[in-house]
Amino acid sequence: MKMTPLSLIFIPMGQRFKFSCTKCSLQDTVSGRSDAGILLGTVTVYCQQCVQLQDRVVRELRGTEELEYPLACNFSETHPVSRWHWTRGTPCPHCGEELVRDPQGVFWD
């Protein structure tokens, strides 16, 4: 295949999916992994106090400066969180049952 200048353009985009537990009420829309858009880098975390999955911004590009932020809950930095990465068969972080990912993702940049 011949490469043209247009085919060499890479535009970073993140993607979010709806995750639902088959047993408990956990249901959130997150990336489910480390992800990045044009200006932001995110990590999915599970907040034990909020009982929810959240995408946390951990990197931000402002002009030529790159800012870094700690892993924390989006609602309170005192809430205990753990990094969360989904792969097929990953159990619900709240109850341990099956967590289902909707295959229809939404792109963000």
Biopython code that builds the backbone (N, CA, C, O; Angstrom):
import numpy as np
from Bio.PDB.StructureBuilder import StructureBuilder

atoms = [
    (1, "MET", "N", (0.846, -1.177, 0.000)),
    (1, "MET", "CA", (0.000, 0.000, 0.000)),
    (1, "MET", "C", (0.890, 1.237, 0.000)),
    (1, "MET", "O", (1.830, 1.328, 0.789)),
    (2, "LYS", "N", (0.599, 2.175, -0.871)),
    (2, "LYS", "CA", (1.367, 3.413, -0.951)),
    (2, "LYS", "C", (0.897, 4.376, 0.134)),
    (2, "LYS", "O", (-0.301, 4.606, 0.295)),
    (3, "MET", "N", (1.857, 4.939, 0.880)),
    (3, "MET", "CA", (1.532, 5.884, 1.945)),
    (3, "MET", "C", (1.454, 7.289, 1.367)),
    (3, "MET", "O", (2.384, 7.743, 0.701)),
    (4, "THR", "N", (0.377, 7.956, 1.614)),
    (4, "THR", "CA", (0.218, 9.341, 1.182)),
    (4, "THR", "C", (0.368, 10.232, 2.408)),
    (4, "THR", "O", (0.211, 9.747, 3.528)),
    (5, "PRO", "N", (0.667, 11.524, 2.234)),
    (5, "PRO", "CA", (0.789, 12.411, 3.398)),
    (5, "PRO", "C", (-0.443, 12.384, 4.286)),
    (5, "PRO", "O", (-0.319, 12.469, 5.508)),
    (6, "LEU", "N", (-1.632, 12.267, 3.700)),
    (6, "LEU", "CA", (-2.852, 12.258, 4.490)),
    (6, "LEU", "C", (-2.947, 11.014, 5.372)),
    (6, "LEU", "O", (-3.477, 11.085, 6.480)),
    (7, "SER", "N", (-2.442, 9.880, 4.896)),
    (7, "SER", "CA", (-2.544, 8.648, 5.684)),
    (7, "SER", "C", (-1.562, 8.625, 6.846)),
    (7, "SER", "O", (-1.651, 7.740, 7.697)),
    (8, "LEU", "N", (-0.629, 9.570, 6.910)),
    (8, "LEU", "CA", (0.339, 9.629, 7.996)),
    (8, "LEU", "C", (-0.141, 10.476, 9.164)),
    (8, "LEU", "O", (0.526, 10.534, 10.197)),
    (9, "ILE", "N", (-1.277, 11.126, 9.020)),
    (9, "ILE", "CA", (-1.808, 11.971, 10.086)),
    (9, "ILE", "C", (-2.402, 11.091, 11.177)),
    (9, "ILE", "O", (-3.215, 10.207, 10.907)),
    (10, "PHE", "N", (-1.984, 11.347, 12.418)),
    (10, "PHE", "CA", (-2.505, 10.614, 13.566)),
    (10, "PHE", "C", (-3.154, 11.613, 14.510)),
    (10, "PHE", "O", (-2.497, 12.534, 14.995)),
    (11, "ILE", "N", (-4.427, 11.436, 14.767)),
    (11, "ILE", "CA", (-5.137, 12.309, 15.692)),
    (11, "ILE", "C", (-5.506, 11.476, 16.905)),
    (11, "ILE", "O", (-6.347, 10.582, 16.809)),
    (12, "PRO", "N", (-4.883, 11.760, 18.058)),
    (12, "PRO", "CA", (-5.194, 10.969, 19.252)),
    (12, "PRO", "C", (-6.614, 11.224, 19.732)),
    (12, "PRO", "O", (-7.051, 12.369, 19.849)),
    (13, "MET", "N", (-7.317, 10.146, 20.005)),
    (13, "MET", "CA", (-8.673, 10.249, 20.535)),
    (13, "MET", "C", (-8.853, 9.171, 21.586)),
    (13, "MET", "O", (-8.407, 8.036, 21.419)),
    (14, "GLY", "N", (-9.508, 9.543, 22.665)),
    (14, "GLY", "CA", (-9.844, 8.569, 23.687)),
    (14, "GLY", "C", (-11.187, 7.942, 23.375)),
    (14, "GLY", "O", (-11.901, 8.384, 22.475)),
    (15, "GLN", "N", (-11.523, 6.911, 24.128)),
    (15, "GLN", "CA", (-12.806, 6.243, 23.923)),
    (15, "GLN", "C", (-13.381, 5.850, 25.276)),
    (15, "GLN", "O", (-12.648, 5.425, 26.169)),
    (16, "ARG", "N", (-14.691, 5.991, 25.425)),
    (16, "ARG", "CA", (-15.387, 5.635, 26.664)),
    (16, "ARG", "C", (-16.434, 4.576, 26.364)),
    (16, "ARG", "O", (-17.023, 4.550, 25.284)),
    (17, "PHE", "N", (-16.657, 3.700, 27.344)),
    (17, "PHE", "CA", (-17.638, 2.619, 27.217)),
    (17, "PHE", "C", (-18.508, 2.577, 28.464)),
    (17, "PHE", "O", (-18.084, 2.998, 29.541)),
    (18, "LYS", "N", (-19.721, 2.071, 28.316)),
    (18, "LYS", "CA", (-20.609, 1.873, 29.459)),
    (18, "LYS", "C", (-20.315, 0.494, 30.043)),
    (18, "LYS", "O", (-20.354, -0.511, 29.334)),
    (19, "PHE", "N", (-20.020, 0.455, 31.342)),
    (19, "PHE", "CA", (-19.779, -0.787, 32.075)),
    (19, "PHE", "C", (-20.918, -0.999, 33.053)),
    (19, "PHE", "O", (-21.309, -0.072, 33.763)),
    (20, "SER", "N", (-21.458, -2.218, 33.096)),
    (20, "SER", "CA", (-22.570, -2.548, 33.993)),
    (20, "SER", "C", (-22.293, -3.871, 34.676)),
    (20, "SER", "O", (-21.855, -4.833, 34.044)),
    (21, "CYS", "N", (-22.555, -3.911, 35.981)),
    (21, "CYS", "CA", (-22.411, -5.146, 36.737)),
    (21, "CYS", "C", (-23.685, -5.968, 36.607)),
    (21, "CYS", "O", (-24.787, -5.419, 36.607)),
    (22, "THR", "N", (-23.533, -7.289, 36.496)),
    (22, "THR", "CA", (-24.694, -8.172, 36.369)),
    (22, "THR", "C", (-25.382, -8.425, 37.713)),
    (22, "THR", "O", (-26.468, -9.001, 37.753)),
    (23, "LYS", "N", (-24.739, -7.987, 38.838)),
    (23, "LYS", "CA", (-25.324, -8.251, 40.161)),
    (23, "LYS", "C", (-25.666, -6.966, 40.923)),
    (23, "LYS", "O", (-26.815, -6.771, 41.320)),
    (24, "CYS", "N", (-24.684, -6.096, 41.128)),
    (24, "CYS", "CA", (-24.932, -4.900, 41.938)),
    (24, "CYS", "C", (-25.308, -3.708, 41.043)),
    (24, "CYS", "O", (-25.468, -3.868, 39.833)),
    (25, "SER", "N", (-25.443, -2.564, 41.613)),
    (25, "SER", "CA", (-25.919, -1.399, 40.857)),
    (25, "SER", "C", (-24.797, -0.607, 40.176)),
    (25, "SER", "O", (-25.054, 0.463, 39.624)),
    (26, "LEU", "N", (-23.558, -1.111, 40.205)),
    (26, "LEU", "CA", (-22.459, -0.377, 39.580)),
    (26, "LEU", "C", (-22.698, -0.253, 38.074)),
    (26, "LEU", "O", (-22.865, -1.249, 37.371)),
    (27, "GLN", "N", (-22.708, 0.981, 37.603)),
    (27, "GLN", "CA", (-22.909, 1.252, 36.175)),
    (27, "GLN", "C", (-22.294, 2.613, 35.877)),
    (27, "GLN", "O", (-22.790, 3.637, 36.348)),
    (28, "ASP", "N", (-21.214, 2.627, 35.097)),
    (28, "ASP", "CA", (-20.520, 3.875, 34.793)),
    (28, "ASP", "C", (-20.002, 3.869, 33.363)),
    (28, "ASP", "O", (-19.807, 2.809, 32.769)),
    (29, "THR", "N", (-19.783, 5.048, 32.820)),
    (29, "THR", "CA", (-19.228, 5.204, 31.484)),
    (29, "THR", "C", (-17.830, 5.799, 31.620)),
    (29, "THR", "O", (-17.663, 6.963, 31.981)),
    (30, "VAL", "N", (-16.829, 4.966, 31.322)),
    (30, "VAL", "CA", (-15.420, 5.339, 31.480)),
    (30, "VAL", "C", (-14.604, 4.680, 30.365)),
    (30, "VAL", "O", (-15.122, 3.858, 29.609)),
    (31, "SER", "N", (-13.333, 5.045, 30.272)),
    (31, "SER", "CA", (-12.447, 4.417, 29.281)),
    (31, "SER", "C", (-12.162, 2.966, 29.644)),
    (31, "SER", "O", (-12.094, 2.107, 28.764)),
    (32, "GLY", "N", (-11.996, 2.691, 30.920)),
    (32, "GLY", "CA", (-11.692, 1.331, 31.345)),
    (32, "GLY", "C", (-10.212, 1.013, 31.286)),
    (32, "GLY", "O", (-9.820, -0.146, 31.421)),
    (33, "ARG", "N", (-9.381, 2.035, 31.086)),
    (33, "ARG", "CA", (-7.940, 1.852, 30.983)),
    (33, "ARG", "C", (-7.283, 3.228, 30.952)),
    (33, "ARG", "O", (-7.973, 4.245, 31.020)),
    (34, "SER", "N", (-5.970, 3.268, 30.850)),
    (34, "SER", "CA", (-5.284, 4.530, 30.591)),
    (34, "SER", "C", (-5.659, 4.955, 29.181)),
    (34, "SER", "O", (-5.746, 4.117, 28.283)),
    (35, "ASP", "N", (-5.880, 6.239, 28.979)),
    (35, "ASP", "CA", (-6.353, 6.717, 27.688)),
    (35, "ASP", "C", (-5.830, 8.127, 27.465)),
    (35, "ASP", "O", (-5.343, 8.766, 28.397)),
    (36, "ALA", "N", (-5.929, 8.611, 26.242)),
    (36, "ALA", "CA", (-5.439, 9.956, 25.949)),
    (36, "ALA", "C", (-6.193, 10.563, 24.784)),
    (36, "ALA", "O", (-6.593, 9.875, 23.845)),
    (37, "GLY", "N", (-6.376, 11.867, 24.870)),
    (37, "GLY", "CA", (-6.909, 12.661, 23.782)),
    (37, "GLY", "C", (-5.816, 13.607, 23.321)),
    (37, "GLY", "O", (-4.637, 13.359, 23.575)),
    (38, "ILE", "N", (-6.180, 14.669, 22.658)),
    (38, "ILE", "CA", (-5.195, 15.610, 22.143)),
    (38, "ILE", "C", (-4.473, 16.337, 23.273)),
    (38, "ILE", "O", (-3.254, 16.498, 23.219)),
    (39, "LEU", "N", (-5.206, 16.780, 24.295)),
    (39, "LEU", "CA", (-4.610, 17.583, 25.365)),
    (39, "LEU", "C", (-4.615, 16.923, 26.735)),
    (39, "LEU", "O", (-3.968, 17.423, 27.656)),
    (40, "LEU", "N", (-5.331, 15.811, 26.895)),
    (40, "LEU", "CA", (-5.481, 15.189, 28.209)),
    (40, "LEU", "C", (-5.085, 13.721, 28.197)),
    (40, "LEU", "O", (-5.268, 13.023, 27.200)),
    (41, "GLY", "N", (-4.541, 13.263, 29.316)),
    (41, "GLY", "CA", (-4.309, 11.847, 29.550)),
    (41, "GLY", "C", (-5.115, 11.434, 30.760)),
    (41, "GLY", "O", (-5.115, 12.137, 31.770)),
    (42, "THR", "N", (-5.799, 10.314, 30.680)),
    (42, "THR", "CA", (-6.653, 9.871, 31.779)),
    (42, "THR", "C", (-6.294, 8.457, 32.224)),
    (42, "THR", "O", (-5.656, 7.699, 31.493)),
    (43, "VAL", "N", (-6.717, 8.125, 33.433)),
    (43, "VAL", "CA", (-6.606, 6.776, 33.979)),
    (43, "VAL", "C", (-7.950, 6.471, 34.623)),
    (43, "VAL", "O", (-8.523, 7.326, 35.297)),
    (44, "THR", "N", (-8.453, 5.271, 34.424)),
    (44, "THR", "CA", (-9.700, 4.877, 35.084)),
    (44, "THR", "C", (-9.367, 4.407, 36.495)),
    (44, "THR", "O", (-8.462, 3.599, 36.702)),
    (45, "VAL", "N", (-10.123, 4.932, 37.463)),
    (45, "VAL", "CA", (-9.951, 4.548, 38.863)),
    (45, "VAL", "C", (-11.293, 4.085, 39.419)),
    (45, "VAL", "O", (-12.355, 4.441, 38.908)),
    (46, "TYR", "N", (-11.217, 3.279, 40.479)),
    (46, "TYR", "CA", (-12.410, 2.883, 41.218)),
    (46, "TYR", "C", (-12.348, 3.555, 42.585)),
    (46, "TYR", "O", (-11.402, 3.338, 43.343)),
    (47, "CYS", "N", (-13.353, 4.370, 42.904)),
    (47, "CYS", "CA", (-13.427, 5.019, 44.213)),
    (47, "CYS", "C", (-14.254, 4.133, 45.140)),
    (47, "CYS", "O", (-15.428, 3.865, 44.883)),
    (48, "GLN", "N", (-13.623, 3.685, 46.216)),
    (48, "GLN", "CA", (-14.295, 2.789, 47.157)),
    (48, "GLN", "C", (-15.385, 3.494, 47.946)),
    (48, "GLN", "O", (-16.365, 2.862, 48.340)),
    (49, "GLN", "N", (-15.233, 4.792, 48.185)),
    (49, "GLN", "CA", (-16.241, 5.528, 48.961)),
    (49, "GLN", "C", (-17.440, 5.921, 48.094)),
    (49, "GLN", "O", (-18.582, 5.807, 48.540)),
    (50, "CYS", "N", (-17.200, 6.378, 46.876)),
    (50, "CYS", "CA", (-18.297, 6.738, 45.956)),
    (50, "CYS", "C", (-18.922, 5.501, 45.320)),
    (50, "CYS", "O", (-20.028, 5.573, 44.785)),
    (51, "VAL", "N", (-18.229, 4.377, 45.373)),
    (51, "VAL", "CA", (-18.619, 3.124, 44.724)),
    (51, "VAL", "C", (-18.893, 3.390, 43.243)),
    (51, "VAL", "O", (-19.981, 3.119, 42.737)),
    (52, "GLN", "N", (-17.881, 3.927, 42.566)),
    (52, "GLN", "CA", (-18.021, 4.179, 41.139)),
    (52, "GLN", "C", (-16.680, 4.199, 40.428)),
    (52, "GLN", "O", (-15.633, 4.480, 41.010)),
    (53, "LEU", "N", (-16.763, 3.887, 39.142)),
    (53, "LEU", "CA", (-15.604, 4.006, 38.262)),
    (53, "LEU", "C", (-15.562, 5.439, 37.755)),
    (53, "LEU", "O", (-16.605, 6.030, 37.473)),
    (54, "GLN", "N", (-14.359, 6.002, 37.638)),
    (54, "GLN", "CA", (-14.197, 7.383, 37.186)),
    (54, "GLN", "C", (-12.962, 7.466, 36.294)),
    (54, "GLN", "O", (-11.978, 6.761, 36.519)),
    (55, "ASP", "N", (-13.018, 8.320, 35.295)),
    (55, "ASP", "CA", (-11.820, 8.645, 34.532)),
    (55, "ASP", "C", (-11.192, 9.859, 35.186)),
    (55, "ASP", "O", (-11.826, 10.908, 35.302)),
    (56, "ARG", "N", (-9.957, 9.722, 35.609)),
    (56, "ARG", "CA", (-9.239, 10.798, 36.289)),
    (56, "ARG", "C", (-8.196, 11.385, 35.332)),
    (56, "ARG", "O", (-7.388, 10.650, 34.766)),
    (57, "VAL", "N", (-8.217, 12.709, 35.153)),
    (57, "VAL", "CA", (-7.193, 13.368, 34.345)),
    (57, "VAL", "C", (-5.882, 13.318, 35.123)),
    (57, "VAL", "O", (-5.807, 13.782, 36.260)),
    (58, "VAL", "N", (-4.842, 12.745, 34.493)),
    (58, "VAL", "CA", (-3.538, 12.658, 35.146)),
    (58, "VAL", "C", (-2.466, 13.454, 34.399)),
    (58, "VAL", "O", (-1.395, 13.721, 34.945)),
    (59, "ARG", "N", (-2.755, 13.834, 33.142)),
    (59, "ARG", "CA", (-1.826, 14.669, 32.370)),
    (59, "ARG", "C", (-2.628, 15.672, 31.564)),
    (59, "ARG", "O", (-3.701, 15.363, 31.046)),
    (60, "GLU", "N", (-2.089, 16.879, 31.468)),
    (60, "GLU", "CA", (-2.743, 17.928, 30.683)),
    (60, "GLU", "C", (-1.655, 18.731, 29.973)),
    (60, "GLU", "O", (-0.658, 19.126, 30.577)),
    (61, "LEU", "N", (-1.867, 18.956, 28.705)),
    (61, "LEU", "CA", (-0.932, 19.756, 27.926)),
    (61, "LEU", "C", (-1.494, 21.162, 27.794)),
    (61, "LEU", "O", (-2.576, 21.356, 27.241)),
    (62, "ARG", "N", (-0.740, 22.165, 28.316)),
    (62, "ARG", "CA", (-1.130, 23.577, 28.210)),
    (62, "ARG", "C", (-0.004, 24.308, 27.493)),
    (62, "ARG", "O", (1.021, 24.635, 28.091)),
    (63, "GLY", "N", (-0.206, 24.559, 26.216)),
    (63, "GLY", "CA", (0.854, 25.176, 25.420)),
    (63, "GLY", "C", (2.026, 24.221, 25.328)),
    (63, "GLY", "O", (1.877, 23.111, 24.815)),
    (64, "THR", "N", (3.188, 24.625, 25.811)),
    (64, "THR", "CA", (4.369, 23.763, 25.805)),
    (64, "THR", "C", (4.597, 23.106, 27.152)),
    (64, "THR", "O", (5.553, 22.348, 27.319)),
    (65, "GLU", "N", (3.727, 23.387, 28.118)),
    (65, "GLU", "CA", (3.876, 22.846, 29.464)),
    (65, "GLU", "C", (2.991, 21.618, 29.656)),
    (65, "GLU", "O", (1.819, 21.622, 29.278)),
    (66, "GLU", "N", (3.567, 20.555, 30.252)),
    (66, "GLU", "CA", (2.788, 19.363, 30.556)),
    (66, "GLU", "C", (2.604, 19.273, 32.064)),
    (66, "GLU", "O", (3.575, 19.185, 32.816)),
    (67, "LEU", "N", (1.349, 19.295, 32.495)),
    (67, "LEU", "CA", (1.020, 19.214, 33.919)),
    (67, "LEU", "C", (0.656, 17.781, 34.282)),
    (67, "LEU", "O", (0.061, 17.065, 33.476)),
    (68, "GLU", "N", (1.010, 17.362, 35.490)),
    (68, "GLU", "CA", (0.655, 16.033, 35.971)),
    (68, "GLU", "C", (-0.169, 16.160, 37.242)),
    (68, "GLU", "O", (0.080, 17.030, 38.076)),
    (69, "TYR", "N", (-1.161, 15.272, 37.379)),
    (69, "TYR", "CA", (-2.046, 15.276, 38.537)),
    (69, "TYR", "C", (-2.018, 13.895, 39.196)),
    (69, "TYR", "O", (-1.806, 12.893, 38.513)),
    (70, "PRO", "N", (-2.229, 13.829, 40.512)),
    (70, "PRO", "CA", (-2.191, 12.536, 41.207)),
    (70, "PRO", "C", (-3.457, 11.723, 40.951)),
    (70, "PRO", "O", (-4.499, 12.265, 40.583)),
    (71, "LEU", "N", (-3.343, 10.416, 41.153)),
    (71, "LEU", "CA", (-4.527, 9.557, 41.109)),
    (71, "LEU", "C", (-5.377, 9.893, 42.320)),
    (71, "LEU", "O", (-4.895, 9.846, 43.452)),
    (72, "ALA", "N", (-6.622, 10.226, 42.093)),
    (72, "ALA", "CA", (-7.523, 10.575, 43.184)),
    (72, "ALA", "C", (-8.955, 10.510, 42.676)),
    (72, "ALA", "O", (-9.203, 10.464, 41.471)),
    (73, "CYS", "N", (-9.881, 10.508, 43.607)),
    (73, "CYS", "CA", (-11.303, 10.579, 43.274)),
    (73, "CYS", "C", (-11.601, 11.962, 42.696)),
    (73, "CYS", "O", (-11.012, 12.954, 43.127)),
    (74, "ASN", "N", (-12.496, 12.031, 41.738)),
    (74, "ASN", "CA", (-12.878, 13.314, 41.147)),
    (74, "ASN", "C", (-13.694, 14.178, 42.101)),
    (74, "ASN", "O", (-13.835, 15.379, 41.869)),
    (75, "PHE", "N", (-14.232, 13.593, 43.167)),
    (75, "PHE", "CA", (-15.091, 14.336, 44.083)),
    (75, "PHE", "C", (-14.405, 14.701, 45.395)),
    (75, "PHE", "O", (-14.755, 15.705, 46.015)),
    (76, "SER", "N", (-13.435, 13.902, 45.823)),
    (76, "SER", "CA", (-12.686, 14.200, 47.042)),
    (76, "SER", "C", (-11.338, 13.494, 46.982)),
    (76, "SER", "O", (-11.270, 12.278, 46.801)),
    (77, "GLU", "N", (-10.285, 14.256, 47.132)),
    (77, "GLU", "CA", (-8.948, 13.665, 47.068)),
    (77, "GLU", "C", (-8.637, 12.790, 48.279)),
    (77, "GLU", "O", (-7.612, 12.108, 48.301)),
    (78, "THR", "N", (-9.517, 12.802, 49.294)),
    (78, "THR", "CA", (-9.303, 11.957, 50.471)),
    (78, "THR", "C", (-9.931, 10.571, 50.315)),
    (78, "THR", "O", (-9.633, 9.678, 51.108)),
    (79, "HIS", "N", (-10.796, 10.369, 49.312)),
    (79, "HIS", "CA", (-11.417, 9.060, 49.092)),
    (79, "HIS", "C", (-10.373, 8.062, 48.602)),
    (79, "HIS", "O", (-9.519, 8.417, 47.789)),
    (80, "PRO", "N", (-10.426, 6.821, 49.081)),
    (80, "PRO", "CA", (-9.479, 5.806, 48.610)),
    (80, "PRO", "C", (-9.845, 5.345, 47.190)),
    (80, "PRO", "O", (-10.992, 4.992, 46.917)),
    (81, "VAL", "N", (-8.858, 5.356, 46.303)),
    (81, "VAL", "CA", (-9.067, 4.910, 44.923)),
    (81, "VAL", "C", (-8.011, 3.879, 44.548)),
    (81, "VAL", "O", (-6.939, 3.810, 45.149)),
    (82, "SER", "N", (-8.339, 3.094, 43.555)),
    (82, "SER", "CA", (-7.367, 2.163, 42.980)),
    (82, "SER", "C", (-7.466, 2.262, 41.461)),
    (82, "SER", "O", (-8.543, 2.465, 40.901)),
    (83, "ARG", "N", (-6.327, 2.115, 40.820)),
    (83, "ARG", "CA", (-6.275, 2.125, 39.349)),
    (83, "ARG", "C", (-7.062, 0.921, 38.859)),
    (83, "ARG", "O", (-6.979, -0.156, 39.450)),
    (84, "TRP", "N", (-7.827, 1.092, 37.781)),
    (84, "TRP", "CA", (-8.677, 0.018, 37.285)),
    (84, "TRP", "C", (-8.491, -0.126, 35.785)),
    (84, "TRP", "O", (-8.589, 0.855, 35.048)),
    (85, "HIS", "N", (-8.223, -1.341, 35.330)),
    (85, "HIS", "CA", (-8.020, -1.620, 33.910)),
    (85, "HIS", "C", (-8.904, -2.801, 33.529)),
    (85, "HIS", "O", (-8.782, -3.884, 34.101)),
    (86, "TRP", "N", (-9.797, -2.589, 32.558)),
    (86, "TRP", "CA", (-10.716, -3.639, 32.146)),
    (86, "TRP", "C", (-10.103, -4.504, 31.059)),
    (86, "TRP", "O", (-9.525, -3.997, 30.098)),
    (87, "THR", "N", (-10.235, -5.802, 31.220)),
    (87, "THR", "CA", (-10.021, -6.773, 30.155)),
    (87, "THR", "C", (-11.181, -7.755, 30.267)),
    (87, "THR", "O", (-11.821, -7.838, 31.315)),
    (88, "ARG", "N", (-11.450, -8.480, 29.229)),
    (88, "ARG", "CA", (-12.573, -9.426, 29.262)),
    (88, "ARG", "C", (-12.419, -10.350, 30.473)),
    (88, "ARG", "O", (-11.368, -10.962, 30.665)),
    (89, "GLY", "N", (-13.454, -10.445, 31.268)),
    (89, "GLY", "CA", (-13.421, -11.281, 32.452)),
    (89, "GLY", "C", (-13.053, -10.539, 33.732)),
    (89, "GLY", "O", (-13.072, -11.130, 34.812)),
    (90, "THR", "N", (-12.715, -9.247, 33.630)),
    (90, "THR", "CA", (-12.408, -8.468, 34.831)),
    (90, "THR", "C", (-13.669, -8.371, 35.688)),
    (90, "THR", "O", (-14.716, -7.951, 35.193)),
    (91, "PRO", "N", (-13.586, -8.755, 36.972)),
    (91, "PRO", "CA", (-14.778, -8.701, 37.820)),
    (91, "PRO", "C", (-15.123, -7.274, 38.245)),
    (91, "PRO", "O", (-14.295, -6.367, 38.166)),
    (92, "CYS", "N", (-16.332, -7.104, 38.684)),
    (92, "CYS", "CA", (-16.792, -5.833, 39.234)),
    (92, "CYS", "C", (-15.931, -5.494, 40.449)),
    (92, "CYS", "O", (-15.746, -6.342, 41.322)),
    (93, "PRO", "N", (-15.400, -4.270, 40.525)),
    (93, "PRO", "CA", (-14.561, -3.921, 41.671)),
    (93, "PRO", "C", (-15.341, -3.792, 42.979)),
    (93, "PRO", "O", (-14.747, -3.752, 44.056)),
    (94, "HIS", "N", (-16.669, -3.726, 42.884)),
    (94, "HIS", "CA", (-17.492, -3.584, 44.092)),
    (94, "HIS", "C", (-17.911, -4.935, 44.665)),
    (94, "HIS", "O", (-17.740, -5.181, 45.859)),
    (95, "CYS", "N", (-18.466, -5.822, 43.815)),
    (95, "CYS", "CA", (-19.013, -7.076, 44.337)),
    (95, "CYS", "C", (-18.305, -8.331, 43.828)),
    (95, "CYS", "O", (-18.517, -9.418, 44.367)),
    (96, "GLY", "N", (-17.466, -8.197, 42.799)),
    (96, "GLY", "CA", (-16.728, -9.357, 42.289)),
    (96, "GLY", "C", (-17.437, -10.162, 41.221)),
    (96, "GLY", "O", (-16.872, -11.123, 40.699)),
    (97, "GLU", "N", (-18.665, -9.792, 40.881)),
    (97, "GLU", "CA", (-19.387, -10.510, 39.827)),
    (97, "GLU", "C", (-18.961, -10.001, 38.448)),
    (97, "GLU", "O", (-18.063, -9.166, 38.337)),
    (98, "GLU", "N", (-19.606, -10.506, 37.412)),
    (98, "GLU", "CA", (-19.232, -10.158, 36.049)),
    (98, "GLU", "C", (-19.558, -8.694, 35.723)),
    (98, "GLU", "O", (-20.648, -8.208, 36.022)),
    (99, "LEU", "N", (-18.608, -8.016, 35.114)),
    (99, "LEU", "CA", (-18.797, -6.643, 34.660)),
    (99, "LEU", "C", (-18.832, -6.671, 33.136)),
    (99, "LEU", "O", (-17.898, -7.150, 32.492)),
    (100, "VAL", "N", (-19.908, -6.157, 32.571)),
    (100, "VAL", "CA", (-20.120, -6.213, 31.128)),
    (100, "VAL", "C", (-19.823, -4.858, 30.510)),
    (100, "VAL", "O", (-20.248, -3.826, 31.030)),
    (101, "ARG", "N", (-19.091, -4.858, 29.397)),
    (101, "ARG", "CA", (-18.790, -3.622, 28.668)),
    (101, "ARG", "C", (-19.653, -3.566, 27.417)),
    (101, "ARG", "O", (-19.643, -4.491, 26.605)),
    (102, "ASP", "N", (-20.397, -2.478, 27.266)),
    (102, "ASP", "CA", (-21.182, -2.251, 26.052)),
    (102, "ASP", "C", (-20.195, -2.029, 24.901)),
    (102, "ASP", "O", (-19.308, -1.185, 25.024)),
    (103, "PRO", "N", (-20.322, -2.757, 23.790)),
    (103, "PRO", "CA", (-19.349, -2.623, 22.698)),
    (103, "PRO", "C", (-19.420, -1.274, 21.976)),
    (103, "PRO", "O", (-18.487, -0.913, 21.259)),
    (104, "GLN", "N", (-20.499, -0.535, 22.153)),
    (104, "GLN", "CA", (-20.634, 0.772, 21.493)),
    (104, "GLN", "C", (-19.934, 1.847, 22.315)),
    (104, "GLN", "O", (-20.487, 2.353, 23.291)),
    (105, "GLY", "N", (-18.735, 2.185, 21.922)),
    (105, "GLY", "CA", (-17.979, 3.224, 22.625)),
    (105, "GLY", "C", (-18.244, 4.603, 22.040)),
    (105, "GLY", "O", (-18.783, 4.737, 20.941)),
    (106, "VAL", "N", (-17.860, 5.609, 22.784)),
    (106, "VAL", "CA", (-17.977, 7.002, 22.370)),
    (106, "VAL", "C", (-16.578, 7.591, 22.340)),
    (106, "VAL", "O", (-15.835, 7.451, 23.312)),
    (107, "PHE", "N", (-16.199, 8.248, 21.249)),
    (107, "PHE", "CA", (-14.870, 8.854, 21.141)),
    (107, "PHE", "C", (-14.862, 10.245, 21.771)),
    (107, "PHE", "O", (-15.867, 10.955, 21.746)),
    (108, "TRP", "N", (-13.717, 10.622, 22.335)),
    (108, "TRP", "CA", (-13.511, 11.970, 22.865)),
    (108, "TRP", "C", (-12.104, 12.415, 22.489)),
    (108, "TRP", "O", (-11.235, 11.583, 22.229)),
    (109, "ASP", "N", (-11.880, 13.713, 22.461)),
    (109, "ASP", "CA", (-10.526, 14.199, 22.127)),
    (109, "ASP", "C", (-10.018, 15.224, 23.091)),
    (109, "ASP", "O", (-8.901, 15.718, 22.936)),
]
sb = StructureBuilder()
sb.init_structure("model")
sb.init_model(0)
sb.init_chain("A")
sb.init_seg("    ")
for serial, (resi, resn, name, xyz) in enumerate(atoms, 1):
    if name == "N":
        sb.init_residue(resn, " ", resi, " ")
    sb.init_atom(name, np.array(xyz, "f"), 0.0, 1.0, " ", f" {name:<3s}", serial, name[0])
structure = sb.get_structure()
